[in-house]
Amino acid sequence: MISSPIPTSLETLAPMAAAMENPLAVSSNVKHFLRHKLCMSFAAHSKRSGKLQVVSVHQRVKATSSLYSDCDVDVQKPWKTADARLVLEDGSIWKAKSFGASGTQVGEVVFNTSLTGYQEILTDPSYAGQFVLMTNPHIGNTGVNPDDEESSQCFLAGLVIRSLSICTSNWRCTESLGDYLAKRNIMGIYDVDTRAITRRLRQDGSLIGVLSTEESQTDEELLEIARKWKIVGVDLISGVSCKAPYVWSQKTHSEWEFHKDQNQVDNFHVVAYDFGIKHNILRRLASYGCKVTVVPSTWSASETLKMKPDGVLFSNGPGDPAAVPYAVETVKEIIGKVPVFGICMGHQLLGQALGGKTFKMKFGHHGGNHPVGNLRNGRVEISAQNHNYAVDPASLPAGVEVTHINLNDKSCAGLACAELNLMSLQYHPESSPGPHDSDPAFREFMELMKASKK
């Protein structure tokens, strides 16, 4: 009886081919079976072995058997080969396999250390103009679903991962990650050394890169694109903000609500500036009892004040805060008139509006596991963060308090000014993805609005 396992050793392949040459040794049916096993053996051995070893096997078997020509191992490849390149501005070239959309795209490469929540990351508008490299190696295993979207579309330039899951396993899954990205014209690559790229980004800082699946583009041409493209000083907010005001009423679903006992009786009206706002910020405000009106990034301060809000929220958003002076002016005109809460980009805009300066960090903070110290109560929060810029605390005027610091690099992570009824956080209290340690910041905003009405 012929055993079922596929032989793959060098010692087994050559005798098999020799046996097929002897008409007295095997019947025609067995010869057909052996020919099939021989072809499969070459495919399996080729996948595991280097090119020189594979050639050696082929030559040895070919010298023994004329039936070798019946097995075209160069055509039958059951695995995907590298068909994409990531070219960084430092001249390094990383070959990979593509999924999602095809073409050529340029962006700033940043790494994200979150273990879960890749769909929320994909739909976070703050990643506009950036390639997101996930340090967690295995991505795609839970697929995607319509409930985890943080905005109406994907704004990032592309996704870089180590291993793409070949299947999905989650009861909420409605689509695979590859199909999801292809429909949204977002490029992705896998089977690339994400650890090596991450080390390079930590050492040299965030780098501009070009991702391409087009063979017509040479490495030199892609490198030139990367070195000419700039992200500093570019207004990215206008491309992700809504175009007209709208009212948001959806709360956090009861199944996911972790503050089961909260009963907010005050019905505050909050105007939220959309600099690239995430849906979960709006859900948390609604869950705390707020009526939320979302306005575009260019909405004037006078129009906002005419709406007589109890408070104003300045949201997260992508890019350089110094590139949007119109937003800084809007913030200046609002602070001191109503309580305000800034998150991420909103925090940086508040810093500039108060007279402080912002600067670009080496590689930024991106992930759901950043420790933050609350300087007021000594509490440590594990936070979700996504920013490449920070406020310089030394540039802030007297009366502005630094309330939080990032415990990894001691950068400014929160501000407050009692005289102006304002508060801000550099990180994301709404998480999504990430831990819920910082959610009480929304309660603090409620108390700030409540105190101002007395």
ZAMARGU-4260 file (C-alpha; in steps of 0.2 Angstrom, whole numbers, plus 5000, padded with zeros to 4 digits):
<rodrens>
0) 5000/5000/5000 | 5006/5018/4996 | 5007/5028/5012 | 4997/5045/5011 | 5010/5057/5018
5) 5019/5067/5005 | 5038/5063/5004 | 5049/5079/5004 | 5067/5073/5008 | 5080/5072/4995
10) 5083/5053/4999 | 5065/5049/4995 | 5062/5060/4979 | 5075/5052/4968 | 5070/5033/4971
15) 5052/5038/4968 | 5056/5045/4951 | 5067/5029/4947 | 5053/5017/4952 | 5041/5026/4940
20) 5054/5023/4926 | 5053/5004/4929 | 5037/4997/4920 | 5038/4981/4929 | 5039/4989/4946
25) 5023/4998/4947 | 5006/4998/4938 | 5000/5012/4928 | 4988/5018/4942 | 5002/5018/4955
30) 5013/5027/4942 | 5000/5041/4941 | 4999/5042/4959 | 5018/5043/4961 | 5019/5056/4948
35) 5006/5066/4958 | 5016/5064/4974 | 5032/5069/4966 | 5025/5085/4960 | 5017/5089/4977
40) 5034/5085/4985 | 5043/5098/4974 | 5030/5111/4979 | 5032/5107/4998 | 5051/5106/4997
45) 5052/5122/4987 | 5042/5132/5000 | 5053/5127/5014 | 5070/5127/5006 | 5082/5139/4998
50) 5084/5141/4979 | 5100/5132/4978 | 5093/5117/4988 | 5078/5116/4977 | 5088/5117/4961
55) 5099/5103/4968 | 5084/5092/4971 | 5077/5095/4954 | 5094/5091/4945 | 5096/5075/4955
60) 5079/5069/4951 | 5080/5074/4933 | 5096/5064/4930 | 5087/5049/4937 | 5069/5051/4928
65) 5063/5057/4911 | 5046/5058/4919 | 5052/5074/4928 | 5047/5084/4913 | 5029/5079/4918
70) 5029/5090/4934 | 5031/5108/4931 | 5035/5114/4948 | 5039/5132/4943 | 5020/5135/4938
75) 5011/5127/4953 | 5015/5138/4968 | 5002/5137/4982 | 5008/5152/4991 | 5008/5171/4987
80) 5025/5179/4982 | 5031/5196/4986 | 5023/5209/4975 | 5024/5225/4985 | 5038/5237/4991
85) 5039/5249/5005 | 5052/5262/5001 | 5057/5273/5016 | 5065/5290/5014 | 5081/5284/5022
90) 5084/5273/5007 | 5079/5256/5014 | 5068/5245/5004 | 5056/5232/5011 | 5048/5219/5000
95) 5031/5212/5006 | 5015/5204/5000 | 5000/5215/4996 | 4982/5214/5001 | 4968/5226/5000
100) 4970/5239/4986 | 4984/5240/4973 | 4994/5255/4967 | 5006/5268/4974 | 5003/5278/4990
105) 5014/5290/5000 | 5013/5293/5019 | 5022/5295/5035 | 5026/5278/5044 | 5021/5276/5062
110) 5020/5261/5073 | 5005/5257/5084 | 5007/5245/5099 | 4989/5241/5102 | 4985/5222/5104
115) 4967/5223/5098 | 4956/5236/5089 | 4963/5237/5071 | 4947/5242/5064 | 4945/5256/5076
120) 4963/5261/5071 | 4959/5260/5053 | 4944/5272/5054 | 4952/5285/5066 | 4953/5301/5056
125) 4969/5306/5066 | 4979/5294/5055 | 4976/5303/5039 | 4992/5304/5028 | 5000/5290/5038
130) 5005/5272/5036 | 5000/5262/5052 | 5012/5248/5056 | 5005/5236/5069 | 5018/5229/5081
135) 5006/5215/5086 | 5011/5202/5073 | 4994/5193/5070 | 4981/5204/5062 | 4964/5201/5054
140) 4959/5186/5064 | 4942/5194/5070 | 4938/5201/5053 | 4928/5218/5053 | 4910/5223/5057
145) 4899/5238/5055 | 4898/5242/5074 | 4917/5246/5077 | 4919/5260/5065 | 4926/5276/5072
150) 4921/5287/5057 | 4912/5286/5041 | 4928/5280/5031 | 4946/5275/5032 | 4958/5290/5031
155) 4974/5282/5033 | 4987/5279/5019 | 4989/5261/5022 | 4992/5246/5034 | 5008/5237/5037
160) 5008/5221/5047 | 5018/5205/5050 | 5006/5191/5048 | 4989/5192/5039 | 4976/5179/5046
165) 4970/5167/5033 | 4953/5165/5041 | 4941/5175/5053 | 4934/5169/5069 | 4922/5181/5078
170) 4903/5180/5080 | 4901/5199/5074 | 4912/5197/5059 | 4904/5202/5042 | 4919/5204/5031
175) 4937/5199/5030 | 4950/5213/5032 | 4957/5211/5015 | 4940/5213/5007 | 4936/5228/5018
180) 4952/5237/5013 | 4950/5233/4995 | 4932/5241/4995 | 4939/5257/5003 | 4954/5258/4991
185) 4966/5256/5006 | 4983/5247/5003 | 4990/5234/5015 | 5006/5224/5015 | 5011/5209/5026
190) 5025/5196/5027 | 5037/5211/5031 | 5049/5212/5046 | 5038/5224/5057 | 5050/5223/5072
195) 5065/5229/5061 | 5055/5243/5054 | 5049/5248/5072 | 5067/5248/5078 | 5072/5259/5064
200) 5057/5272/5068 | 5062/5272/5086 | 5080/5276/5082 | 5078/5288/5068 | 5060/5294/5071
205) 5045/5294/5060 | 5049/5292/5041 | 5040/5296/5025 | 5037/5280/5015 | 5030/5275/4998
210) 5020/5259/4996 | 5019/5252/4979 | 5013/5236/4969 | 5017/5244/4952 | 5032/5235/4944
215) 5033/5250/4932 | 5040/5261/4946 | 5058/5259/4950 | 5065/5259/4967 | 5074/5276/4963
220) 5058/5284/4958 | 5049/5278/4973 | 5063/5285/4984 | 5062/5302/4976 | 5043/5302/4979
225) 5046/5299/4998 | 5060/5312/4999 | 5050/5326/4991 | 5033/5323/5001 | 5030/5333/5016
230) 5018/5331/5030 | 5024/5345/5042 | 5014/5361/5040 | 5000/5353/5030 | 4982/5356/5035
235) 4975/5338/5036 | 4960/5343/5046 | 4950/5351/5032 | 4950/5334/5023 | 4943/5324/5037
240) 4930/5336/5045 | 4912/5336/5042 | 4905/5349/5029 | 4889/5354/5039 | 4883/5354/5057
245) 4873/5339/5063 | 4866/5332/5079 | 4872/5316/5087 | 4861/5306/5099 | 4868/5288/5099
250) 4874/5282/5116 | 4886/5268/5120 | 4876/5252/5118 | 4870/5245/5134 | 4880/5229/5130
255) 4896/5239/5130 | 4892/5252/5144 | 4904/5249/5159 | 4896/5263/5170 | 4879/5254/5173
260) 4875/5265/5188 | 4877/5282/5179 | 4861/5292/5180 | 4865/5309/5172 | 4851/5321/5176
265) 4858/5337/5169 | 4855/5339/5150 | 4870/5349/5144 | 4871/5355/5126 | 4889/5353/5120
270) 4895/5359/5103 | 4909/5347/5097 | 4921/5354/5084 | 4925/5340/5071 | 4944/5341/5068
275) 4943/5322/5064 | 4932/5317/5079 | 4930/5299/5083 | 4912/5292/5085 | 4916/5285/5103
280) 4919/5303/5109 | 4901/5307/5104 | 4894/5291/5111 | 4902/5295/5128 | 4896/5313/5128
285) 4878/5306/5124 | 4880/5293/5137 | 4883/5306/5150 | 4867/5315/5146 | 4873/5328/5133
290) 4864/5334/5118 | 4878/5335/5105 | 4879/5346/5090 | 4894/5343/5079 | 4901/5357/5068
295) 4914/5358/5055 | 4932/5363/5059 | 4929/5380/5050 | 4913/5384/5060 | 4915/5402/5067
300) 4916/5405/5086 | 4902/5418/5084 | 4890/5405/5077 | 4895/5393/5090 | 4891/5406/5104
305) 4875/5410/5096 | 4870/5392/5099 | 4872/5396/5118 | 4880/5379/5122 | 4884/5374/5140
310) 4901/5368/5134 | 4912/5366/5119 | 4923/5351/5115 | 4938/5352/5103 | 4941/5335/5096
315) 4956/5325/5090 | 4962/5326/5072 | 4977/5323/5061 | 4993/5332/5058 | 5002/5348/5063
320) 4992/5360/5074 | 5003/5374/5068 | 4996/5371/5051 | 4978/5376/5055 | 4979/5394/5062
325) 4961/5397/5059 | 4957/5383/5071 | 4968/5391/5084 | 4959/5408/5082 | 4942/5400/5084
330) 4948/5392/5101 | 4955/5409/5106 | 4938/5417/5104 | 4929/5404/5113 | 4939/5400/5129
335) 4934/5410/5144 | 4916/5412/5138 | 4910/5394/5140 | 4918/5378/5148 | 4929/5369/5135
340) 4937/5352/5134 | 4951/5348/5122 | 4956/5330/5117 | 4972/5326/5107 | 4972/5339/5093
345) 4960/5350/5103 | 4973/5349/5118 | 4987/5355/5106 | 4976/5369/5099 | 4971/5375/5117
350) 4990/5375/5121 | 4993/5387/5106 | 4978/5397/5110 | 4984/5400/5127 | 5001/5406/5121
355) 5011/5390/5121 | 5020/5381/5108 | 5019/5364/5100 | 5033/5353/5093 | 5034/5337/5083
360) 5039/5322/5093 | 5052/5309/5087 | 5040/5295/5083 | 5025/5300/5093 | 5013/5290/5104
365) 5002/5277/5096 | 4994/5263/5105 | 4982/5257/5119 | 4995/5254/5133 | 5003/5271/5137
370) 5005/5275/5156 | 4999/5293/5161 | 5002/5301/5178 | 4988/5312/5185 | 4998/5325/5195
375) 4982/5330/5205 | 4978/5314/5213 | 4993/5303/5210 | 4983/5291/5200 | 4991/5281/5185
380) 4980/5278/5170 | 4984/5266/5156 | 4978/5276/5141 | 4975/5275/5122 | 4985/5288/5112
385) 4988/5293/5094 | 4998/5309/5091 | 5014/5315/5084 | 5014/5333/5091 | 5015/5339/5109
390) 5013/5355/5119 | 5029/5362/5127 | 5025/5365/5145 | 5039/5377/5147 | 5030/5389/5135
395) 5014/5390/5144 | 5009/5406/5153 | 5007/5407/5172 | 4990/5401/5178 | 4990/5386/5166
400) 4992/5370/5175 | 5000/5354/5168 | 4988/5341/5176 | 4995/5325/5167 | 5011/5318/5161
405) 5016/5303/5150 | 5026/5292/5161 | 5036/5285/5147 | 5044/5302/5142 | 5037/5315/5154
410) 5029/5324/5140 | 5013/5335/5144 | 4997/5325/5143 | 4985/5336/5151 | 4981/5355/5155
415) 4969/5365/5165 | 4965/5383/5169 | 4952/5386/5183 | 4950/5404/5178 | 4945/5400/5160
420) 4935/5384/5164 | 4945/5374/5153 | 4953/5356/5153 | 4962/5346/5140 | 4970/5329/5138
425) 4983/5324/5125 | 4977/5306/5125 | 4960/5298/5121 | 4948/5296/5136 | 4935/5288/5125
430) 4948/5274/5120 | 4941/5263/5107 | 4952/5254/5106 | 4960/5254/5123 | 4957/5253/5142
435) 4943/5263/5151 | 4954/5271/5164 | 4952/5289/5158 | 4933/5289/5155 | 4930/5299/5171
440) 4937/5314/5162 | 4920/5316/5154 | 4913/5316/5171 | 4925/5330/5175 | 4919/5340/5160
445) 4901/5338/5166 | 4906/5345/5183 | 4915/5359/5174 | 4899/5364/5165 | 4888/5361/5180
450) 4899/5373/5191 | 4899/5387/5177 | 4879/5387/5178 | 4878/5391/5196
</rodrens>
